[in-house]
């Protein structure tokens, strides 16, 4: 698995959980043709690597705050640090997608996108 791009936020100090904020998904320029036709979709899934999550040797089975099983909780604490968010596709500019609702930090590696 290798990143195809990264998240670019207006400020790295933005509240990335504020779903009203816009962010950019900046893909490798060589992948720009792979985006042809993406504008026909109102929403896309962004799959990303949670590269700032500290993982422990032992898997966490329950969310520490809610007590829910980890697969029933919307949390970055998972066996594999993979994030998935459905976002509104606002516009495309060459290899850059402007999206609303992406809950990922600035410079987070993007693994894939799907309409």
C-alpha positions in Angstrom: 0.0 0.0 0.0 1.3 3.4 -0.9 -0.2 6.9 -0.7 -1.7 8.4 -3.9 -1.7 11.9 -2.3 -2.3 13.8 0.9 -4.8 16.0 2.7 -4.2 19.7 2.6 -6.1 21.9 5.1 -6.2 25.7 5.2 -4.4 25.5 8.6 -2.9 22.6 10.4 -4.7 23.8 13.5 -8.2 23.6 12.1 -10.7 21.4 13.9 -10.7 18.5 11.5 -13.9 17.2 13.1 -15.8 20.3 11.9 -17.6 18.7 9.0 -18.5 22.2 7.5 -14.9 23.0 6.7 -13.3 22.5 3.3 -10.1 20.6 2.6 -8.2 19.6 -0.4 -7.2 16.1 -1.5 -4.0 16.6 -3.5 -3.2 13.6 -5.7 0.1 12.8 -7.4 0.0 14.8 -10.6 0.5 11.6 -12.7 -2.8 10.4 -11.4 -4.8 13.4 -12.6 -6.3 11.5 -15.6 -7.7 8.9 -13.2 -10.0 11.6 -11.9 -11.7 12.2 -15.2 -15.5 12.0 -14.7 -15.3 12.3 -10.9 -17.2 15.6 -11.2 -20.3 13.6 -12.0 -20.5 12.5 -8.4 -21.7 14.7 -5.5 -19.9 12.7 -2.8 -16.8 10.5 -2.7 -15.2 8.2 -0.1 -11.7 9.2 0.9 -9.6 6.4 2.3 -6.6 7.5 4.3 -3.8 6.3 6.6 -4.1 7.4 10.2 -0.4 8.0 10.5 -0.5 9.9 13.8 -2.3 7.2 15.8 -0.1 5.4 18.4 -0.8 1.7 18.4 -0.2 -0.7 21.2 1.1 -4.2 21.0 -2.2 -5.6 22.4 -5.3 -4.8 20.4 -7.9 -2.5 22.0 -11.2 -4.2 22.1 -13.4 -1.6 23.7 -13.4 2.2 23.3 -12.0 3.7 26.5 -14.7 6.4 26.8 -17.9 4.7 25.6 -17.2 1.1 26.4 -18.4 0.1 22.9 -16.6 -2.6 21.0 -14.0 -0.9 18.9 -15.7 -2.0 15.7 -18.9 -0.3 16.9 -17.2 3.0 17.7 -16.2 5.8 15.3 -12.7 6.1 16.6 -9.1 6.0 15.2 -8.3 3.2 17.6 -8.5 0.2 15.3 -6.2 -2.8 14.5 -5.3 -1.1 11.2 -5.0 2.7 11.2 -7.3 3.2 8.1 -9.7 6.1 7.9 -12.7 6.3 5.7 -14.9 9.4 5.3 -17.8 10.1 2.9 -17.3 13.7 1.8 -19.0 16.2 -0.4 -17.1 16.8 -3.6 -17.2 20.5 -4.2 -14.9 20.8 -7.2 -11.9 19.4 -9.1 -8.9 21.3 -10.3 -6.6 19.0 -12.2 -5.1 16.7 -9.5 -6.8 18.5 -6.6 -10.2 17.7 -5.2 -11.9 20.3 -3.0 -14.1 18.4 -0.4 -16.3 19.3 2.5 -16.5 17.1 5.6 -13.1 15.4 5.6 -12.1 14.4 9.2 -8.4 14.0 8.6 -5.4 16.1 9.7 -3.3 18.2 7.4 -0.8 16.1 5.4 -2.5 12.8 6.2 -1.6 10.3 3.5 -4.5 9.4 1.1 -4.7 5.8 0.0 -7.6 5.8 -2.4 -10.8 7.5 -3.3 -14.1 6.0 -4.5 -17.3 7.6 -5.8 
